[in-house]
């Protein structure tokens, strides 16, 4: 089976972090976001297609320098074509059922169970669904049993038809590609609402899920994964007199004596000076 990772977005909500690197390479506990997806792929995935555009050279270099033991192919869009346009652009490489992922998702979804779910339902595709208290910032789905009956993007608070949101993890039959028009296309807005009659199913899961696309959610992902410790990347300089908890110090960052840092990410080249306090921040220096 092949897996497509959408990795070409501009990541504007994560600026300035994404001025220098594409969002899929933004490090979480020192490991690029996209690796969390690749490392969790089931054995039956034998090729990963990465749909790239914005800062594609950085991704190319990363995969040249890191052998992940999988066949990785970067497929380029000259200009970002949106999530649907990116899938369409990968069409020549797809010949069967395939998995697809937003490249900025951290999740504990059991992909084997997800594949089995899709094979049982026999629809054109399936979406992983996550429950949230406030769905107003997300794409919300309504269900009839396990079948998706409608989509609503970012409903007003208290007007949401359900608490289930699109988790950005999909499995599709190749046939979906025939329903994606050429050009710039959003999978969520321009494709899904038009293929409901072909059977689009939703599998709700629990455990862990974070869309790391905003500064708040990126820090939240770190909070959930780090569990009270700190991650000091190679080349980070941290004074033994500094006091840190739930922090990542990235390569080339410095932390001085008696600095107090909590739940933060200290970015490459940033310097937290002696005695300085940093709380709940992406610290750029
Ligand atoms: P924002 O600018 O902050 O909205 O971020 P984004 O551009 O990454 O968009 P969004 O978070 O909605 O994207 C979800 C996933 O799809 C991310 O992994 C993106 O890299 C990817 N993505 C979004 N747009 C495109 C695109 O035009 N082409 C490709 N190949 N991937 C895309």
py3Dmol code that shows the C-alpha trace and the ligand (Angstrom):
import py3Dmol

protein = """\
ATOM      1  CA  UNK A   1       0.000   0.000   0.000  1.00  0.00           C
ATOM      2  CA  UNK A   2       1.112   3.567  -0.625  1.00  0.00           C
ATOM      3  CA  UNK A   3       0.801   6.483   1.779  1.00  0.00           C
ATOM      4  CA  UNK A   4       0.575  10.116   0.710  1.00  0.00           C
ATOM      5  CA  UNK A   5       1.679  12.853   3.101  1.00  0.00           C
ATOM      6  CA  UNK A   6       0.510  16.374   2.323  1.00  0.00           C
ATOM      7  CA  UNK A   7       3.517  18.497   3.117  1.00  0.00           C
ATOM      8  CA  UNK A   8       3.424  21.494   0.783  1.00  0.00           C
ATOM      9  CA  UNK A   9       1.415  24.087   2.711  1.00  0.00           C
ATOM     10  CA  UNK A  10       2.877  27.462   3.630  1.00  0.00           C
ATOM     11  CA  UNK A  11       2.264  26.971   7.352  1.00  0.00           C
ATOM     12  CA  UNK A  12       1.391  30.649   7.792  1.00  0.00           C
ATOM     13  CA  UNK A  13      -0.159  30.135  11.227  1.00  0.00           C
ATOM     14  CA  UNK A  14       3.139  28.785  12.527  1.00  0.00           C
ATOM     15  CA  UNK A  15       5.208  31.768  11.410  1.00  0.00           C
ATOM     16  CA  UNK A  16       7.884  32.829  12.098  1.00  0.00           C
ATOM     17  CA  UNK A  17       8.933  29.189  12.720  1.00  0.00           C
ATOM     18  CA  UNK A  18       7.930  28.292   9.165  1.00  0.00           C
ATOM     19  CA  UNK A  19       9.833  31.171   7.561  1.00  0.00           C
ATOM     20  CA  UNK A  20      12.977  29.047   7.649  1.00  0.00           C
ATOM     21  CA  UNK A  21      11.644  25.480   7.495  1.00  0.00           C
ATOM     22  CA  UNK A  22       8.492  23.862   6.096  1.00  0.00           C
ATOM     23  CA  UNK A  23       5.970  22.852   8.767  1.00  0.00           C
ATOM     24  CA  UNK A  24       6.514  19.076   8.320  1.00  0.00           C
ATOM     25  CA  UNK A  25      10.147  19.571   9.414  1.00  0.00           C
ATOM     26  CA  UNK A  26       9.299  21.656  12.476  1.00  0.00           C
ATOM     27  CA  UNK A  27      10.784  19.663  15.380  1.00  0.00           C
ATOM     28  CA  UNK A  28       8.662  18.234  18.178  1.00  0.00           C
ATOM     29  CA  UNK A  29      10.876  16.912  21.013  1.00  0.00           C
ATOM     30  CA  UNK A  30      13.690  17.294  18.475  1.00  0.00           C
ATOM     31  CA  UNK A  31      12.033  15.076  15.826  1.00  0.00           C
ATOM     32  CA  UNK A  32      10.410  16.550  12.686  1.00  0.00           C
ATOM     33  CA  UNK A  33       6.601  16.393  12.674  1.00  0.00           C
ATOM     34  CA  UNK A  34       6.536  14.334   9.469  1.00  0.00           C
ATOM     35  CA  UNK A  35       8.590  11.586  11.133  1.00  0.00           C
ATOM     36  CA  UNK A  36       5.803  10.964  13.653  1.00  0.00           C
ATOM     37  CA  UNK A  37       3.610   9.964  10.700  1.00  0.00           C
ATOM     38  CA  UNK A  38       6.241   7.955   8.832  1.00  0.00           C
ATOM     39  CA  UNK A  39       7.431   6.090  11.934  1.00  0.00           C
ATOM     40  CA  UNK A  40       3.865   4.937  12.709  1.00  0.00           C
ATOM     41  CA  UNK A  41       3.060   3.553   9.252  1.00  0.00           C
ATOM     42  CA  UNK A  42       2.057  -0.118   9.246  1.00  0.00           C
ATOM     43  CA  UNK A  43       4.353  -2.681   7.593  1.00  0.00           C
ATOM     44  CA  UNK A  44       2.165  -3.034   4.541  1.00  0.00           C
ATOM     45  CA  UNK A  45       3.047   0.516   3.447  1.00  0.00           C
ATOM     46  CA  UNK A  46       5.936   0.090   1.022  1.00  0.00           C
ATOM     47  CA  UNK A  47       6.108   3.564  -0.513  1.00  0.00           C
ATOM     48  CA  UNK A  48       5.593   7.061   0.895  1.00  0.00           C
ATOM     49  CA  UNK A  49       4.665   9.834  -1.521  1.00  0.00           C
ATOM     50  CA  UNK A  50       5.315  13.273  -0.097  1.00  0.00           C
ATOM     51  CA  UNK A  51       3.391  16.076  -1.798  1.00  0.00           C
ATOM     52  CA  UNK A  52       5.731  19.055  -1.553  1.00  0.00           C
ATOM     53  CA  UNK A  53       5.735  22.659  -2.692  1.00  0.00           C
ATOM     54  CA  UNK A  54       6.659  25.376  -0.158  1.00  0.00           C
ATOM     55  CA  UNK A  55      10.372  24.999   0.766  1.00  0.00           C
ATOM     56  CA  UNK A  56      10.571  21.654  -1.017  1.00  0.00           C
ATOM     57  CA  UNK A  57      14.391  21.769  -1.128  1.00  0.00           C
ATOM     58  CA  UNK A  58      14.522  21.500   2.670  1.00  0.00           C
ATOM     59  CA  UNK A  59      12.387  18.355   2.562  1.00  0.00           C
ATOM     60  CA  UNK A  60      14.454  16.915  -0.280  1.00  0.00           C
ATOM     61  CA  UNK A  61      17.664  17.482   1.683  1.00  0.00           C
ATOM     62  CA  UNK A  62      16.153  15.942   4.809  1.00  0.00           C
ATOM     63  CA  UNK A  63      15.215  12.719   3.022  1.00  0.00           C
ATOM     64  CA  UNK A  64      18.579  12.554   1.235  1.00  0.00           C
ATOM     65  CA  UNK A  65      20.348  12.786   4.593  1.00  0.00           C
ATOM     66  CA  UNK A  66      18.052  10.393   6.502  1.00  0.00           C
ATOM     67  CA  UNK A  67      17.445   6.858   5.309  1.00  0.00           C
ATOM     68  CA  UNK A  68      14.154   5.802   6.887  1.00  0.00           C
ATOM     69  CA  UNK A  69      14.229   2.305   5.430  1.00  0.00           C
ATOM     70  CA  UNK A  70      11.250   3.059   3.217  1.00  0.00           C
ATOM     71  CA  UNK A  71      10.882   4.089  -0.402  1.00  0.00           C
ATOM     72  CA  UNK A  72      10.211   7.857  -0.164  1.00  0.00           C
ATOM     73  CA  UNK A  73       9.280   9.834  -3.296  1.00  0.00           C
ATOM     74  CA  UNK A  74       8.852  13.611  -3.270  1.00  0.00           C
ATOM     75  CA  UNK A  75       6.204  14.829  -5.727  1.00  0.00           C
ATOM     76  CA  UNK A  76       6.346  18.544  -6.421  1.00  0.00           C
ATOM     77  CA  UNK A  77       3.667  21.103  -7.205  1.00  0.00           C
ATOM     78  CA  UNK A  78       5.131  24.206  -8.802  1.00  0.00           C
ATOM     79  CA  UNK A  79       2.667  26.222  -6.734  1.00  0.00           C
ATOM     80  CA  UNK A  80       0.663  24.932  -3.760  1.00  0.00           C
ATOM     81  CA  UNK A  81      -2.519  23.394  -5.227  1.00  0.00           C
ATOM     82  CA  UNK A  82      -4.403  22.922  -1.954  1.00  0.00           C
ATOM     83  CA  UNK A  83      -4.984  19.600  -0.222  1.00  0.00           C
ATOM     84  CA  UNK A  84      -7.126  18.194  -3.077  1.00  0.00           C
ATOM     85  CA  UNK A  85      -4.925  19.540  -5.868  1.00  0.00           C
ATOM     86  CA  UNK A  86      -1.896  18.015  -4.161  1.00  0.00           C
ATOM     87  CA  UNK A  87      -3.527  14.563  -4.132  1.00  0.00           C
ATOM     88  CA  UNK A  88      -4.482  14.922  -7.791  1.00  0.00           C
ATOM     89  CA  UNK A  89      -0.896  15.837  -8.601  1.00  0.00           C
ATOM     90  CA  UNK A  90       0.263  12.559  -7.020  1.00  0.00           C
ATOM     91  CA  UNK A  91      -2.226  10.516  -9.146  1.00  0.00           C
ATOM     92  CA  UNK A  92       0.377   9.059 -11.535  1.00  0.00           C
ATOM     93  CA  UNK A  93       1.932   7.193  -8.598  1.00  0.00           C
ATOM     94  CA  UNK A  94      -1.328   5.762  -7.240  1.00  0.00           C
ATOM     95  CA  UNK A  95      -2.777   2.512  -8.498  1.00  0.00           C
ATOM     96  CA  UNK A  96      -4.780   1.096  -5.577  1.00  0.00           C
ATOM     97  CA  UNK A  97      -6.232   1.886  -2.138  1.00  0.00           C
ATOM     98  CA  UNK A  98      -3.990   4.427  -0.372  1.00  0.00           C
ATOM     99  CA  UNK A  99      -3.569   6.193   2.961  1.00  0.00           C
ATOM    100  CA  UNK A 100      -3.298   9.988   3.112  1.00  0.00           C
ATOM    101  CA  UNK A 101      -2.234  12.296   5.938  1.00  0.00           C
ATOM    102  CA  UNK A 102      -2.023  15.971   6.707  1.00  0.00           C
ATOM    103  CA  UNK A 103       1.681  16.393   7.418  1.00  0.00           C
ATOM    104  CA  UNK A 104       1.279  18.198  10.731  1.00  0.00           C
ATOM    105  CA  UNK A 105      -0.741  15.673  12.737  1.00  0.00           C
ATOM    106  CA  UNK A 106       0.334  13.792  15.861  1.00  0.00           C
ATOM    107  CA  UNK A 107      -1.978  10.873  16.571  1.00  0.00           C
ATOM    108  CA  UNK A 108      -2.298   7.497  18.234  1.00  0.00           C
ATOM    109  CA  UNK A 109      -4.742   6.191  15.604  1.00  0.00           C
ATOM    110  CA  UNK A 110      -4.368   2.442  15.057  1.00  0.00           C
ATOM    111  CA  UNK A 111      -3.785   2.474  11.300  1.00  0.00           C
ATOM    112  CA  UNK A 112      -4.269  -1.302  10.972  1.00  0.00           C
ATOM    113  CA  UNK A 113      -7.736  -0.982  12.512  1.00  0.00           C
ATOM    114  CA  UNK A 114      -8.417   2.008  10.222  1.00  0.00           C
ATOM    115  CA  UNK A 115      -7.487   0.023   7.104  1.00  0.00           C
ATOM    116  CA  UNK A 116      -9.694  -2.886   8.261  1.00  0.00           C
ATOM    117  CA  UNK A 117     -12.558  -0.447   8.924  1.00  0.00           C
ATOM    118  CA  UNK A 118     -12.349   0.872   5.361  1.00  0.00           C
ATOM    119  CA  UNK A 119     -12.197  -2.648   3.900  1.00  0.00           C
ATOM    120  CA  UNK A 120     -15.339  -3.612   5.835  1.00  0.00           C
ATOM    121  CA  UNK A 121     -17.251  -0.483   4.825  1.00  0.00           C
ATOM    122  CA  UNK A 122     -16.250  -0.697   1.144  1.00  0.00           C
ATOM    123  CA  UNK A 123     -16.879   3.003   0.485  1.00  0.00           C
ATOM    124  CA  UNK A 124     -14.837   5.390  -1.662  1.00  0.00           C
ATOM    125  CA  UNK A 125     -12.963   6.355   1.471  1.00  0.00           C
ATOM    126  CA  UNK A 126     -12.843   6.814   5.215  1.00  0.00           C
ATOM    127  CA  UNK A 127     -11.788   9.625   7.532  1.00  0.00           C
ATOM    128  CA  UNK A 128     -10.437   9.312  11.036  1.00  0.00           C
ATOM    129  CA  UNK A 129     -12.616  11.396  13.382  1.00  0.00           C
ATOM    130  CA  UNK A 130     -11.695  13.018  16.679  1.00  0.00           C
ATOM    131  CA  UNK A 131     -14.088  14.408  19.282  1.00  0.00           C
ATOM    132  CA  UNK A 132     -13.511  17.937  20.609  1.00  0.00           C
ATOM    133  CA  UNK A 133     -15.328  20.127  23.106  1.00  0.00           C
ATOM    134  CA  UNK A 134     -15.351  23.180  20.849  1.00  0.00           C
ATOM    135  CA  UNK A 135     -15.458  22.261  17.148  1.00  0.00           C
ATOM    136  CA  UNK A 136     -15.773  25.865  15.937  1.00  0.00           C
ATOM    137  CA  UNK A 137     -12.191  25.995  14.639  1.00  0.00           C
ATOM    138  CA  UNK A 138     -12.435  22.731  12.690  1.00  0.00           C
ATOM    139  CA  UNK A 139     -14.127  20.834   9.859  1.00  0.00           C
ATOM    140  CA  UNK A 140     -17.093  19.120  11.534  1.00  0.00           C
ATOM    141  CA  UNK A 141     -18.915  16.028  10.258  1.00  0.00           C
ATOM    142  CA  UNK A 142     -22.444  14.741  10.823  1.00  0.00           C
ATOM    143  CA  UNK A 143     -22.955  10.998  10.774  1.00  0.00           C
ATOM    144  CA  UNK A 144     -25.670   8.491   9.996  1.00  0.00           C
ATOM    145  CA  UNK A 145     -24.324   5.465  11.775  1.00  0.00           C
ATOM    146  CA  UNK A 146     -20.727   5.220  10.585  1.00  0.00           C
ATOM    147  CA  UNK A 147     -21.438   6.981   7.311  1.00  0.00           C
ATOM    148  CA  UNK A 148     -20.689  10.689   6.949  1.00  0.00           C
ATOM    149  CA  UNK A 149     -23.832  12.597   5.938  1.00  0.00           C
ATOM    150  CA  UNK A 150     -22.567  16.195   5.842  1.00  0.00           C
ATOM    151  CA  UNK A 151     -19.604  18.504   6.371  1.00  0.00           C
ATOM    152  CA  UNK A 152     -19.504  21.911   7.922  1.00  0.00           C
ATOM    153  CA  UNK A 153     -16.329  24.017   8.029  1.00  0.00           C
ATOM    154  CA  UNK A 154     -15.793  25.992  11.222  1.00  0.00           C
ATOM    155  CA  UNK A 155     -19.391  26.232  12.541  1.00  0.00           C
ATOM    156  CA  UNK A 156     -20.201  29.133  14.899  1.00  0.00           C
ATOM    157  CA  UNK A 157     -19.762  28.232  18.596  1.00  0.00           C
ATOM    158  CA  UNK A 158     -22.834  26.330  19.960  1.00  0.00           C
ATOM    159  CA  UNK A 159     -24.173  25.792  16.410  1.00  0.00           C
ATOM    160  CA  UNK A 160     -22.147  22.704  15.596  1.00  0.00           C
ATOM    161  CA  UNK A 161     -24.128  19.664  14.395  1.00  0.00           C
ATOM    162  CA  UNK A 162     -21.720  17.303  16.197  1.00  0.00           C
ATOM    163  CA  UNK A 163     -18.498  17.191  18.201  1.00  0.00           C
ATOM    164  CA  UNK A 164     -16.664  15.072  15.625  1.00  0.00           C
ATOM    165  CA  UNK A 165     -13.963  16.671  13.504  1.00  0.00           C
ATOM    166  CA  UNK A 166     -11.908  15.595  10.530  1.00  0.00           C
ATOM    167  CA  UNK A 167      -8.578  14.429  11.994  1.00  0.00           C
ATOM    168  CA  UNK A 168      -6.686  14.810   8.688  1.00  0.00           C
ATOM    169  CA  UNK A 169      -6.022  11.071   8.295  1.00  0.00           C
ATOM    170  CA  UNK A 170      -7.664   9.320   5.362  1.00  0.00           C
ATOM    171  CA  UNK A 171      -7.880   6.108   3.391  1.00  0.00           C
ATOM    172  CA  UNK A 172      -9.170   6.292  -0.177  1.00  0.00           C
ATOM    173  CA  UNK A 173      -9.895   4.158  -3.171  1.00  0.00           C
ATOM    174  CA  UNK A 174      -8.005   5.294  -6.256  1.00  0.00           C
ATOM    175  CA  UNK A 175     -11.387   6.268  -7.746  1.00  0.00           C
ATOM    176  CA  UNK A 176     -11.478   9.409  -5.565  1.00  0.00           C
ATOM    177  CA  UNK A 177      -8.902  10.959  -7.889  1.00  0.00           C
ATOM    178  CA  UNK A 178     -11.560  11.088 -10.673  1.00  0.00           C
ATOM    179  CA  UNK A 179     -13.615  13.384  -8.436  1.00  0.00           C
ATOM    180  CA  UNK A 180     -10.889  15.974  -7.882  1.00  0.00           C
ATOM    181  CA  UNK A 181     -10.923  18.746 -10.485  1.00  0.00           C
ATOM    182  CA  UNK A 182      -7.674  20.140 -11.913  1.00  0.00           C
ATOM    183  CA  UNK A 183      -6.160  23.244 -10.337  1.00  0.00           C
ATOM    184  CA  UNK A 184      -6.264  24.546  -6.806  1.00  0.00           C
ATOM    185  CA  UNK A 185      -8.692  22.406  -4.823  1.00  0.00           C
ATOM    186  CA  UNK A 186      -9.458  21.886  -1.147  1.00  0.00           C
ATOM    187  CA  UNK A 187     -10.191  18.261  -0.291  1.00  0.00           C
ATOM    188  CA  UNK A 188     -12.308  19.291   2.663  1.00  0.00           C
ATOM    189  CA  UNK A 189     -14.379  22.005   0.961  1.00  0.00           C
ATOM    190  CA  UNK A 190     -14.426  21.137  -2.761  1.00  0.00           C
ATOM    191  CA  UNK A 191     -14.289  17.326  -2.822  1.00  0.00           C
ATOM    192  CA  UNK A 192     -15.716  15.609   0.269  1.00  0.00           C
ATOM    193  CA  UNK A 193     -19.173  17.266   0.203  1.00  0.00           C
ATOM    194  CA  UNK A 194     -19.646  16.049  -3.410  1.00  0.00           C
ATOM    195  CA  UNK A 195     -18.769  12.391  -2.914  1.00  0.00           C
ATOM    196  CA  UNK A 196     -20.926  11.543   0.098  1.00  0.00           C
ATOM    197  CA  UNK A 197     -23.241   9.397  -2.046  1.00  0.00           C
ATOM    198  CA  UNK A 198     -20.250   7.187  -2.941  1.00  0.00           C
ATOM    199  CA  UNK A 199     -19.823   6.193   0.678  1.00  0.00           C
ATOM    200  CA  UNK A 200     -17.486   8.231   2.853  1.00  0.00           C
ATOM    201  CA  UNK A 201     -17.198   6.682   6.303  1.00  0.00           C
ATOM    202  CA  UNK A 202     -15.874   7.983   9.593  1.00  0.00           C
ATOM    203  CA  UNK A 203     -13.994   6.051  12.257  1.00  0.00           C
ATOM    204  CA  UNK A 204     -13.927   7.760  15.643  1.00  0.00           C
ATOM    205  CA  UNK A 205     -10.841   7.082  17.743  1.00  0.00           C
ATOM    206  CA  UNK A 206      -9.509   8.228  21.090  1.00  0.00           C
ATOM    207  CA  UNK A 207      -6.082   8.405  22.692  1.00  0.00           C
ATOM    208  CA  UNK A 208      -3.999  11.232  21.315  1.00  0.00           C
ATOM    209  CA  UNK A 209      -4.526  13.693  18.478  1.00  0.00           C
ATOM    210  CA  UNK A 210      -3.075  17.161  17.906  1.00  0.00           C
ATOM    211  CA  UNK A 211      -3.020  19.240  14.737  1.00  0.00           C
ATOM    212  CA  UNK A 212       0.256  21.093  15.276  1.00  0.00           C
ATOM    213  CA  UNK A 213      -0.631  23.870  12.819  1.00  0.00           C
ATOM    214  CA  UNK A 214      -0.767  26.760  15.297  1.00  0.00           C
ATOM    215  CA  UNK A 215       1.701  27.958  17.923  1.00  0.00           C
ATOM    216  CA  UNK A 216      -0.737  27.027  20.718  1.00  0.00           C
ATOM    217  CA  UNK A 217      -1.398  23.530  19.377  1.00  0.00           C
ATOM    218  CA  UNK A 218       2.299  22.918  18.697  1.00  0.00           C
ATOM    219  CA  UNK A 219       3.081  23.739  22.345  1.00  0.00           C
ATOM    220  CA  UNK A 220       0.101  21.596  23.411  1.00  0.00           C
ATOM    221  CA  UNK A 221       1.556  18.637  21.476  1.00  0.00           C
ATOM    222  CA  UNK A 222       4.838  19.060  23.327  1.00  0.00           C
ATOM    223  CA  UNK A 223       2.992  19.241  26.684  1.00  0.00           C
ATOM    224  CA  UNK A 224       1.187  15.978  25.917  1.00  0.00           C
ATOM    225  CA  UNK A 225       4.283  14.098  24.797  1.00  0.00           C
ATOM    226  CA  UNK A 226       7.040  15.357  27.064  1.00  0.00           C
ATOM    227  CA  UNK A 227       5.723  14.157  30.453  1.00  0.00           C
ATOM    228  CA  UNK A 228       7.687  16.376  32.843  1.00  0.00           C
ATOM    229  CA  UNK A 229      11.130  15.850  31.340  1.00  0.00           C
ATOM    230  CA  UNK A 230      13.274  18.028  29.062  1.00  0.00           C
ATOM    231  CA  UNK A 231      14.779  17.321  25.647  1.00  0.00           C
ATOM    232  CA  UNK A 232      18.224  18.792  25.020  1.00  0.00           C
ATOM    233  CA  UNK A 233      19.168  18.394  21.368  1.00  0.00           C
ATOM    234  CA  UNK A 234      22.746  17.875  20.260  1.00  0.00           C
ATOM    235  CA  UNK A 235      24.522  21.224  20.213  1.00  0.00           C
ATOM    236  CA  UNK A 236      22.237  22.830  22.803  1.00  0.00           C
ATOM    237  CA  UNK A 237      24.073  24.519  25.693  1.00  0.00           C
ATOM    238  CA  UNK A 238      22.199  24.487  28.997  1.00  0.00           C
ATOM    239  CA  UNK A 239      23.718  25.753  32.249  1.00  0.00           C
ATOM    240  CA  UNK A 240      23.527  23.193  35.068  1.00  0.00           C
ATOM    241  CA  UNK A 241      22.175  26.060  37.197  1.00  0.00           C
ATOM    242  CA  UNK A 242      19.149  26.628  34.948  1.00  0.00           C
ATOM    243  CA  UNK A 243      15.727  25.306  36.016  1.00  0.00           C
ATOM    244  CA  UNK A 244      13.690  23.744  33.160  1.00  0.00           C
ATOM    245  CA  UNK A 245      10.584  21.564  33.029  1.00  0.00           C
ATOM    246  CA  UNK A 246       8.625  20.291  29.981  1.00  0.00           C
ATOM    247  CA  UNK A 247      11.004  22.026  27.571  1.00  0.00           C
ATOM    248  CA  UNK A 248      12.879  21.319  24.373  1.00  0.00           C
ATOM    249  CA  UNK A 249      16.162  23.116  23.744  1.00  0.00           C
ATOM    250  CA  UNK A 250      16.945  22.849  20.045  1.00  0.00           C
ATOM    251  CA  UNK A 251      20.427  22.611  18.488  1.00  0.00           C
ATOM    252  CA  UNK A 252      22.500  25.766  18.836  1.00  0.00           C
ATOM    253  CA  UNK A 253      20.265  27.285  21.537  1.00  0.00           C
ATOM    254  CA  UNK A 254      21.783  28.498  24.817  1.00  0.00           C
ATOM    255  CA  UNK A 255      20.295  28.683  28.304  1.00  0.00           C
ATOM    256  CA  UNK A 256      22.164  30.665  30.962  1.00  0.00           C
ATOM    257  CA  UNK A 257      22.556  30.324  34.750  1.00  0.00           C
ATOM    258  CA  UNK A 258      19.376  30.434  36.856  1.00  0.00           C
ATOM    259  CA  UNK A 259      17.104  30.815  33.843  1.00  0.00           C
ATOM    260  CA  UNK A 260      13.603  29.533  34.694  1.00  0.00           C
ATOM    261  CA  UNK A 261      11.825  27.865  31.756  1.00  0.00           C
ATOM    262  CA  UNK A 262       8.516  25.972  31.688  1.00  0.00           C
ATOM    263  CA  UNK A 263       6.575  24.258  28.840  1.00  0.00           C
ATOM    264  CA  UNK A 264       8.580  26.029  26.136  1.00  0.00           C
ATOM    265  CA  UNK A 265      10.602  25.398  23.015  1.00  0.00           C
ATOM    266  CA  UNK A 266      13.928  27.229  22.721  1.00  0.00           C
ATOM    267  CA  UNK A 267      14.668  27.600  19.017  1.00  0.00           C
ATOM    268  CA  UNK A 268      18.020  27.166  17.256  1.00  0.00           C
ATOM    269  CA  UNK A 269      20.325  30.111  17.851  1.00  0.00           C
ATOM    270  CA  UNK A 270      18.129  31.601  20.610  1.00  0.00           C
ATOM    271  CA  UNK A 271      19.729  32.568  23.909  1.00  0.00           C
ATOM    272  CA  UNK A 272      17.880  32.655  27.217  1.00  0.00           C
ATOM    273  CA  UNK A 273      20.047  34.896  29.362  1.00  0.00           C
ATOM    274  CA  UNK A 274      21.008  34.317  32.999  1.00  0.00           C
ATOM    275  CA  UNK A 275      18.050  34.793  35.343  1.00  0.00           C
ATOM    276  CA  UNK A 276      15.527  35.178  32.510  1.00  0.00           C
ATOM    277  CA  UNK A 277      12.070  33.581  32.795  1.00  0.00           C
ATOM    278  CA  UNK A 278      10.351  31.904  29.815  1.00  0.00           C
ATOM    279  CA  UNK A 279       6.857  30.388  30.200  1.00  0.00           C
ATOM    280  CA  UNK A 280       4.638  28.641  27.593  1.00  0.00           C
ATOM    281  CA  UNK A 281       6.598  30.086  24.683  1.00  0.00           C
ATOM    282  CA  UNK A 282       8.191  29.287  21.395  1.00  0.00           C
ATOM    283  CA  UNK A 283      11.323  31.280  22.181  1.00  0.00           C
ATOM    284  CA  UNK A 284      13.091  32.671  19.172  1.00  0.00           C
ATOM    285  CA  UNK A 285      15.579  34.886  20.999  1.00  0.00           C
TER     286      UNK A 285
END
"""
ligand_1 = """\
32
LIG
P -1.571 27.492 7.231
O -0.988 28.411 6.194
O -1.141 27.877 8.598
O -3.051 27.297 7.107
O -0.905 26.045 7.044
P -0.903 25.083 5.759
O -0.612 25.851 4.542
O 0.060 23.988 6.084
O -2.388 24.553 5.666
P -3.120 23.426 6.519
O -2.653 23.446 7.936
O -4.568 23.529 6.301
O -2.609 22.106 5.801
C -2.863 20.821 6.261
C -1.799 19.910 5.647
O -1.907 19.938 4.227
C -0.385 20.353 5.980
O 0.389 19.211 6.200
C 0.074 21.089 4.731
O 1.468 20.964 4.505
C -0.707 20.394 3.647
N -1.046 21.318 2.570
C -1.830 22.419 2.651
N -1.918 23.026 1.458
C -1.162 22.289 0.604
C -0.835 22.413 -0.772
O -1.263 23.340 -1.459
N -0.026 21.468 -1.311
C 0.476 20.424 -0.576
N 1.271 19.538 -1.185
N 0.203 20.280 0.731
C -0.609 21.205 1.316
"""
view = py3Dmol.view(width=600, height=400)
view.addModel(protein, "pdb")
view.setStyle({"model": 0}, {"cartoon": {"style": "trace"}})
view.addModel(ligand_1, "xyz")
view.setStyle({"model": 1}, {"stick": {}})
view.zoomTo()
view.show()
